[in-house]
Amino acid sequence: MLNQSERKRYRELGMRTQKGVFKKWYKAGLLKKIDKELAEEVKDYWKDKTEKYIDPTLHTAFMNITGRKDARLITTGLYHYEIMPVLNDYSMTEYYGDKNIYDLVLGTSNSAITVLRNIRGKYFDKDYNNIGPEEAKQILLNNVEKGLIIKPSKSNNGLGIKKLNILDNEIYVGKKRISIYQLLDEYKGNFIIQEMLKQHPNMAAPHPDSVNTIRMITFRWKNDIRYLMAFARFGSNGDIRDNATVDISPRVGVKDNGEFFEYGVSQNLEKFTHHPTTGYDISKLEPIPNYDEFKQFVINRHKNLLHVDVVSWDIAVGVDGKPVFIEANFKGSISFYQLVTQKPFFGDLTEEVMEYVKEEYNSKNPVLEKSYIRRRNKIQATNDRKKHEEKDKIIADLRKEVKTNTYSNELTDKISKLKSELRSLKKENEMCKKENKKLKQSSSWKVTAPMRKVSSLIKKKK
């Protein structure tokens, strides 16, 4: 815990010590060394690029990890509230994020093998032929000897992924027996069943139970698609997912030549030289074979996603050393990306990208991603409530003064003005509530309800 003197030192540099990310990085020891010159450099670098306040906490953590100072790092708030709404059309990402359309849109044979699909409560075979439930069940029975997984088709980052087994002509998800009809309720009528991927032994070595992936980032800029950065994600605790437990599941930076960093970090930036549950020595990881082929692979896939300029790809390494497409993502922890790969997100492009973003943002007022609309509205509603309480108190105090003051015209005018301001605030608050209600009635909100509940329970346990 910070003492009063330490908190003052950090705040003098412009760090928001009450923020969760500050507390997390302080606990991880990433803010031990602070630098007033760096804080000033960050302030000067960003003052003409955005009106948003840039907290130097990320830049300080980066300095503690790498030993280098770099003002070009992109903070989370700037990325999600200004940059991404300009670069990605969020009215399209829900469509592009549906795993059941990947084979149609991305057109790649190098992907996990699909066995069965369910789209809006209707079953389809791997070639998109509409079939009945009994035929769907028979397809699963015909794959009894193959390891299968089931996952929601409209979520990402490993949410809801489980093993699917066939035993004695019965379907089991995990250890739970379930009918072909019950799957619809369990996965809200949108899921995909695929063969368990066989991965390269080098990628399997740290944690063989999970399909471990490379998170690769591409960026469309000036009529070209560029590879930006990458890091590997390894599972833990025997789970089949590569991000099962974010507190300990290691992420390992990947250099531009395919070599791995010699240590991994958790999402909370705890450092690991060995895998926390298998004991594997991370420094023994061999470079990804033919890494230029991997970079070209994601660049080629991005060409088909016309409405988004930044994409985070989850790519596995097949037994043959070839890239295997898993899924595409359109959000991400930008601060973590830069810390684990040890470089700024846009690198040498930062200044011209921000010049473009600033111009587009000011002229077009682009739409935020839904979760950030909800977050913004929640913050706005909280601020409005506080303003209501403050103005109500002022009005009450002025009324008391009017009763004891014969010269009350000026005070009455003040009350009238405050009441008008209060009415305006209440209207804004109602608009926020309506916008939130509309979001909660959307299909994406309903589909992700179980994941939000699980996330909430995890946070309470912490």
N, C-alpha and C positions, 0 to 999 in steps of 0.2 A: 504494500500500500504506500502511496505517496504521502510524505509529510508536507506540512504547509510551505516550508522553504523550497522543497523540490517542485511542488505544484506551481509556485510563483515563478521559478526559473523557466519552466516549460511554457507557461502562459506568456511570459515576456517575449518569447520567440514566436508567439502567435499560434501555439498548439492548443487544440481544444481537448483539454485533459479529461472532460466528462464523457467523451465519445468512447464507444465500445472498442473501436479499432485501436485507439491510443492505449487503453488498458491492456488489450491483448498483446500488443507489441512491446509494451513496457514489461509485462510479465515474462515475455520471451527473451528479454535482455537486448532488444534491438534499438533501445533509445538511451543506452548508457552514455554514449558520446554524443554531445550536442554541439552545434556550431552556429554562432550568431551570424557569421559571414554568409553561411549557406542559407539561412532563413531570409536574409536581406536579398540574396541573389534570386531566390525563388519569387519573392515579392516583386522585384524589378522585372523579372522575365515575363511574368504573367499579367502585369498591370494593364498592358495594352491589348491583350489577347482575349480577355473575358472580364465580365463584371462580377463574376462569382469569386467568393473568397477562396484562396488557395492555402490550405493548411499545410505547413512544412513537415508534418509528422511522417508522411510517406517518404519524403526525400531524406529525412534523418535516418529512418530505418534502412533505407537503401545504402546510405553512407556506412552504417554500422555493419551491414552484410558484405558489401563489396570493397569498402575502403575508398570509394569514388564519390565525388559530388556531381549531381546531374539535376539541373533545374527543369529538364524537359519531361520529367515523369508526369503522367496523367492521373489526377486524383479521381476517386470513385464518383463523387458528386458531379464533377465536370463531365466525366465520361457518359454517365447515364442521363443527365438532365440537359446537356447541350450538344455533345458530340454525336452520340448514337442516334438521337432523333433526326439529325441531319443526314447521317450516312445510311441508316437502315429504315426502310418503310415498314413500320410496325403493324400496319394493316395487313401485311402479307406474311409476317413471320409465323403466325399461327398455322397458316397453310403449309409453308415450307418446313415447319417443325413437325409435321405429321409423318411418322415413320412409314405409314402405309402408302405414301406417294413417292418415296425415294426412288423406287425402281422406275417410275414413270418420268420423274423430273431429272434425276441425276444420271440415269442410263448407264450404270456401271455394273459390270459382271463381277468386279472385285468387291463383293460385299457379303455380309452374313447371309446364309442361305435361308430363305423364308419357306415355311411349311404351310402356314395357314394365316389368314387375316380376318379381322372383324372390323367393319367400318359402319358406324352409326347403327349398331345392332344387327347388321347383316353379315353373314359369313361369305368369304371369298377364298378361292384357292390361290396358290402363289402367282398364277397368271391373271388374276383379277376376274375370274369367272364366278358369278354369283351362285352359291350352292346352299343347300339346306343344312340344318344342324346335324342330322344323322350322317350325311355325307362328310361333313366336317369332322365328326367323330371318327369315321372310318379312316380319314386321312391321317389322323393322329395315331390310330391303332396300327396303321401301316408303317409308322416310324418308331415302333416300339424299341428297336435296337439302337436308336440314335439318342444322344443327349440333347434335350430340348430346353429352351428357355421361353418364358412368356414375359412380355413387357407392355405397359400402356403405350399406345402409339402417339399420344399427344402430350407426353412429358419427356423430360430429358434428365441428364446427370444421374442416370441409374435409378431413378425413383420407380418403385414398384416392380423391379425386375426380380423374377424368381425362377427356380428350376421347375420344369414340368416333366413328370414321369408317367409312364403307362405301366401299370401292374395288374395282371389278371383281367385285362380288358377294362380297367377302370382308370380314370384320369386323376392324377394327384398334382396339386400345386404346392410345392414344399412337402409337408406331411399331411396336408388336408385333401381328403377325397372330394371331388367336385364333378358335377355333371357338365356336359357341353352347354346346357342351358344356363346353369348357374354361373358359368364364366362371364356371361353377359352382364349380370348384376355385379360380380366381383370387380370387373374392369370397365364398368360403365359403357359397355358396347363399343369400345375402341381399343383394340389391342392387336399385337402381332406375335406369332409363335415362330421361332427360328431354331435352326440347329446350333448347338453349342460350338463355338468357334475353336478350332485347333490352332494354337499360336506358336510362334517361334520359341524354342527352348530358352533363348537368352532373355526374352521378355517374361517368360513363365517363371524363371528361376527365383526371383525375390518372393513371389507368392503364387504358387501353381494353381490354387483353387479359383482364382479370379481371372477374367479376361482383362489383361492389363493393356492400357491404350496410350497413344501419344495424342495429346491435345495440341493441335496445330492451328495457327491463326493466319488467315489470308485477308488481303485488303485490296479492293479495287480502287485505283487512283490514276487519273489522267489516261484513260483508255487502256490501262494495263492492270493485271492482277499480280500482286506481290506476296511473297511469303514473309511474315513478320517474325514469328518466334514459335517455340514449342517446348513442352515439358511432358514427362511421362507420369502416368497415374497408376499406382499399384494398390491392390486391395489389401485387406488385413483381416485377422481373426477368422479365417476360413470362409469368408463371405465370397459369393461369386461376382460381386460388383467391385469395380476398381476404386470406388469412392465410398465404401461402406461406412467407415468411421472417420470423419474428417479430422478428428483430433489426432489420429495416429497414422492414417493411411498416407504413406510417403508420396510426395511429388518430387520428381528429379528433373532439373533443367536439362534441356538438350541443346547442345551447341549447333551452330549452323552447318557443321560438317558431320553431324549425326552422333558425335561423342556425348556421353553423359557427364554431368557434374559428378564429383566424387562423394557427394552426400545428398540426402533428401531432406525435405521439410514437410511438416504437416500443414494443413490449411491455416493453422494458428501460428505458423512459423517456428515451431519447435524443430530443432535440427536432429537428423538421424544419420549416423555413419553406417548403421546396420538396420535391417528391417525390424520393426518393433515386435512383431509376433513370430517371425520365422528365423530371425538372427542372420539373414543373408547380408554379406558384406557388399554394400552398394557400389563401392569402388571397383568391384569385379565385373560390373556390367560392361559388355563389349559394345562397340559402336553399332548403331542401326545400319544394317547392310544397304548399300545403294541408296543413301539418304536423298540424293538429288532426285531420284525417282519418286520418293515420297512427296517431296516438295512440288514436283510437277503434277503429281496425282491430285493433290488438293487444289492446285491452281486450275487444273482442267475441270474439276467438279464445280468450282465456284463460277465458271463461265455460264452455267445453267441457272444460277440463282440471280436473276436480273434485278430484283428489287432491293437487294441488300449488298452493302459494300464491305462490311466486316463480318466474317464468319469464323467461328471456332469449331474445328473438326475433331471428332474422336476417331482415330485411325488405329487399328490393330496391326501387328506384324505377323503375317501368316507363316506357316511352317516353312514355306519356300522363300521366306524373306521378303515377300511382296506386300505392298500396302493393302489393307482390307478396310473398306468403309464401314463405320458403325453408325454414326449419326452426326447431324449438324446442329450447332447451337448458336443463338443470337444474343445471348447475354453472357455474363461472366464477371468474376471478381478481378477487375482490371488492376487493382493495386497488387494483388497476389501474383498475377501473371508477370508483372514487371519485377517483383522481388525474387520469384523463383527462377526466372530466366536471366536476371541481372542485367536488364537493359530497358530503356524507355520504350513505350509501346510503338510510337511512330518513328522513333530514332531521328535520323537527319531530316525526315519529312515533317517534323512537328510544327515548325513555324508556318510553312505554306498550308498545311492541313488546317491549322487553327485560323489562319486568315480566311480560308474558304468557309469554315464552320461558322465563324462570327458573322460573315456577310449573309450566309444562308439563314442562319438562326434569326437574325434581326429582321430579315425581309419576309420570311415565310412562316415563322412561328410554328415549327414542325411538332407533330404529336408525339408524346412520350409513350414508352412501353407501358402496358396496363398496370403492372405492379407498381410502377413509379407514379402513375396517375393516382392510384389509391394512396400511396405514401404521401404525395404532395397534398392531396385533399384532406388526409388525416391531420397533417401538420397545420394546414390552413384552418381546419375546424377547431383545433386546439387553440391556435392563436386568436381566432375570432371569439371563442368562449372567454378567454382571458380579457380581451378588450371589452366584451359585454359586461363582465364583472366589474372592471375598472370604471367604465362609464356609468353603470348603475350606481356605484358607490358615490361618484362625483355628483350625480343628479340628486341622490338622497341628501348629501351634505349641503348642496346648494338650496334645496327646498327648506332645509332647517334654517339656513341663513336668511332666506326670503321672509320667513315668518317673523324674524326679529329685526328686519331691516326695512325701513320705510322707503328707501331709495332702491327699489328692487327691479326696476326695468332692465338694467344691464344684466342682472343675475337671471331674470326670466328669459332674456335673449340667449344666454349661455345654455340654459336648460333646453330651449327649443332647438338650438343648434346640435347639442349632444343627442337629443332624441332622434333628430334627422340622421346623424351619423350611425346611431344604433340600428335604425331601420335598414340602412344600407348594408351594414354588417350582417344583419339577419338574412337579408336577401342573398348575399354572397354565400352564407352558410347553407341556405336551402339549396342553392345551385350545386354546391359541393356534395350535399346529401343525395340529390337526384343523380349526379354523375356516378357516385359510388353505388347507388341502387342499380343503375343501368349496368355497371360492371359486374355486380354480383349476380345479375340475371343472365350474363353471357355464358356460353358453353364452356369457355376456358376456365372460368371461375368455378363452375360446378365440377368439372373434370378434376381440377387440382385440389378440391376440398379435402380429400383424405390426406394428401401430402402436407397441406398446411396444418392439419390437426396433429400429424406425427411430429412436424417441426416444432409446433407449440409445446408438445409434451417433452421433447428433447430439451428445449430451452428452459422449461420449468425444472427439470432434473438438474440442469447445470446450476 
